[in-house]
Amino acid sequence: MKFSRPAAAALLGVFLAACDIGTGSTPVDMVIIEAFDADVAIGEARQLTATAYDGDGNEITGRAVEWSASNPAVATISDDGVLTGLTLGRLAVTAEIAGARDHQQFTVIEPFGDCPVANHALGSTTAATLTSPDCRNVDNRYTDIYRMSVSTRREVTITMRSAAVDSYLFLVNAAADRELAQDNDSGGGKDARIVATLDPGTYIIVTTAYSPGNGPYTLTTQ
């Protein structure tokens, strides 16, 4: 079947209007930012999405989203909607599509609540002690928590050495909701060691003891 040029153009216009792809003809009445949780951990990178709707509540696709953050010192938002927590605080994220906007409040938190998180530089050694002022884990063992940044994809060796306690290491993601590795005795004797290939990003190292106890230790990364 063949169409005349005017008929083909009319048919194409109807098709594009129905799909709203490329024409931008349907006005955007409302935008909704979809976020399952308003709390973001320091170092966490969370993908946000924004959906546009017309006046009848129908979803509109194919429109560009412009993202912005009210307090970029607390968290940043990328052009494609990735929110990254930087430090404790609150901010509002705005998504704008074709002049319509939605705002969502977020709070940047420490992933372990009231337990302090110290910074540990990759390639350094930290000397510390598992002792009574420390937080305790669910097994009532003293626990220290460290935040480490990795700038390029590479193999990282994490070693906890101690003559006083039976070292136990955990490596988790920045949001502290996914365990990446754990070890009790790969370092030999009472030492623990984790070797992992890590992508760029922020990671949490948890040092504790395999059985309840206290004493000095060192944490080394390379």
Residue pairs with C-beta under 8 A, 6 or more apart in sequence:
3 11
16 22
16 23
16 25
17 23
17 25
17 26
19 62
20 26
20 60
20 61
20 62
21 61
21 62
22 62
24 63
24 98
26 54
26 60
27 54
27 55
27 98
28 52
28 53
28 54
28 60
28 63
28 97
28 98
28 99
28 100
29 53
29 54
29 55
29 100
30 52
30 53
30 100
30 102
31 50
31 51
31 52
31 53
31 95
31 96
31 97
31 100
31 101
31 102
32 50
32 51
32 53
32 102
33 48
33 49
33 50
33 93
33 95
33 102
33 103
33 104
34 48
34 49
34 50
34 51
35 46
35 48
35 104
35 106
38 104
38 105
38 106
38 107
39 106
39 107
39 108
39 109
40 46
40 75
40 83
40 85
40 106
40 107
40 108
40 109
40 175
41 85
41 108
41 109
41 110
41 111
41 174
41 175
41 176
42 85
42 86
42 87
42 88
42 108
42 109
42 110
42 111
42 117
42 147
42 174
42 202
43 84
43 85
43 147
43 149
43 174
43 175
43 201
43 202
43 203
43 204
44 84
44 85
44 111
44 173
44 174
44 175
44 202
45 82
45 83
45 84
45 174
45 201
46 82
46 83
46 84
46 175
47 81
47 82
47 83
48 67
48 77
48 81
48 82
48 83
48 93
48 95
48 104
49 81
50 65
50 67
50 81
50 95
50 97
50 102
51 59
52 59
52 60
52 61
52 63
52 97
52 98
52 100
53 59
53 60
54 60
60 97
63 97
63 98
64 97
65 81
65 95
65 96
65 97
66 95
66 96
66 97
67 77
67 78
67 79
67 80
67 81
67 93
67 94
67 95
68 77
68 93
68 94
68 96
69 75
69 76
69 77
69 83
69 91
69 92
69 93
69 94
70 91
70 92
70 93
70 94
71 89
71 90
71 91
71 92
72 91
73 86
73 87
73 89
74 85
74 86
74 87
74 88
74 89
74 90
74 91
74 108
75 83
75 84
75 85
75 86
75 89
75 91
75 106
75 108
76 83
76 84
76 86
77 83
77 84
77 93
78 84
81 95
83 93
83 106
85 108
85 109
85 174
86 108
87 108
88 108
88 109
88 110
89 107
89 108
90 105
90 106
90 107
90 108
91 105
91 106
91 108
92 103
92 104
92 105
92 106
93 103
93 104
93 106
94 101
94 102
94 103
95 101
95 102
95 104
110 116
110 117
111 117
111 174
111 175
111 176
111 177
111 204
112 135
112 145
112 176
114 135
115 135
115 143
115 145
116 135
116 145
117 145
117 146
117 147
117 204
118 126
118 144
118 145
118 146
118 147
119 146
119 147
119 148
120 126
120 146
120 147
120 148
120 205
120 219
120 221
121 148
121 221
122 148
122 149
122 150
122 156
122 221
122 222
123 221
123 222
124 220
124 221
125 218
125 219
125 220
126 146
126 218
126 219
126 220
127 216
127 217
127 218
128 144
128 207
128 216
128 217
128 218
128 219
129 214
129 215
129 216
129 217
130 141
130 142
130 143
130 144
130 165
130 207
130 208
130 209
130 213
130 214
130 215
130 216
130 217
131 142
131 214
131 215
132 142
132 214
134 142
134 143
134 144
135 142
135 143
135 144
135 145
136 142
136 143
137 143
137 206
137 208
139 212
140 212
141 168
141 208
141 209
141 211
141 212
141 213
142 208
142 209
142 212
142 213
142 214
143 206
143 207
143 208
144 206
144 207
144 208
145 204
145 205
145 206
145 207
146 204
146 205
146 206
146 207
146 219
147 174
147 202
147 203
147 204
147 205
148 202
148 203
148 204
148 205
148 221
149 201
149 202
149 203
150 156
150 198
150 199
150 200
150 201
150 202
150 203
151 200
152 200
153 197
153 198
153 199
153 200
154 197
154 198
155 195
155 196
155 197
155 198
156 195
156 196
156 197
156 198
156 221
156 222
157 193
157 194
157 195
157 221
157 222
158 169
158 171
158 193
158 194
158 195
158 196
158 205
158 219
158 220
158 221
159 187
159 191
159 192
159 193
159 219
159 220
159 221
160 167
160 168
160 169
160 187
160 191
160 192
160 193
160 207
160 217
160 218
160 219
160 220
161 167
161 187
161 190
161 191
161 217
161 218
161 220
162 190
162 191
162 215
162 216
162 217
162 218
163 190
163 215
164 213
164 214
164 215
164 216
164 217
165 190
165 209
165 210
165 213
165 214
165 215
165 217
166 184
166 185
166 190
166 209
166 210
166 211
166 213
167 184
167 187
167 190
167 191
167 192
167 207
167 209
167 210
167 217
168 182
168 183
168 184
168 192
168 207
168 208
168 209
168 210
169 181
169 182
169 183
169 184
169 192
169 193
169 194
169 205
169 206
169 207
170 179
170 181
170 182
170 205
170 206
170 208
171 179
171 180
171 181
171 182
171 194
171 196
171 203
171 204
171 205
171 206
172 178
172 179
172 180
172 203
172 204
172 206
173 180
173 201
173 203
173 204
174 201
174 202
174 203
174 204
176 204
180 196
180 203
181 194
181 196
182 194
183 192
183 193
183 194
184 192
184 210
185 191
185 192
186 192
186 193
186 194
187 193
205 219
205 221
207 217
207 219
